[in-house]
Amino acid sequence: MIVLTSAPVYVFAADKTLLMANGRFVRDFNTGLIWSRCSVGQKWNGSYCDGNVMMMTYKVALKVAQSAYEDGKDTGRRWRIPTQRELMSIVCKDCGSGIFIDKSLFPNTSKVAYWTQSHNIFRWRFRWSINFANGNKYGNNPDEAELALRLVSDN
């Protein structure tokens, strides 16, 4: 279990990207993106992401993202499924300890594949995923596969 204070957490990634976590969100100052700190199915409890990561098909992921988008209109957050490039931007190859994401920013992330909205242009019926168990991307996921989801917002 990782316990974080309510003070913002600042991290410089290997590519000189400044990421700041404060509460339920992580802001990437390089891209301007705002990430949900927890995977879908988990809730931020003030210290870490509590609960189980929800595995879902792409159709369900779209519904979850649309619902979060509608709910976010009141707060200015327009949540969506990230692209392959966006999700790869939070992979941390130097973080070690069995998971390839910064655990101080994204605590309790599962070592599984996460959906992206990006199609594999060589195999159109498949989508790209990012697996945080090894930090690699895979372009062999049919929409019926059950993967995890982390939402992102442009604002």
Phi, psi and omega in degrees: 000136177254128179250125180244147176280176178282351178289148179298146176253123179251134180223132171264117177285169182302330181270018178070020176279131176266121177246138178232127176254134176211109182069229187278356188234155173236126178258132175259110184286343177284314183263340185084000181285151173242126183256145167289130183291330181253152173287156176300133185107340179255161177231140175286123182256012181102341180231325181199177179273118185256144176105185184257141176292133180273125175267135186209159174285169179295325178299316177293320178301319177299318179295318178297314180296319179295319178296316178295323177298313179297316179295328183281348180301325181290331183259355182087001178267125179250083186289146180203173175281133182287159171282169178299317181296318180297313182292325176296334182293343179257002173292136180239099182290339182263002184283333175062205181047041169082357178217140188256056174206148181288112184290341176286333178269320184234071184292147174065029174289136180283150178273063182222176177281142179242140180295146163234163177276357187280128174281151170279113186293341178270340179221079194305330182281001179248153178243159176279145171229162174240129180253117182281356174289330182225355178077013183262161176252146182227132182252034185237033184255110174289158181300340181277349178295156178250110182235172177274172181216134169237129184270154179226155177227146178279350182217000000 
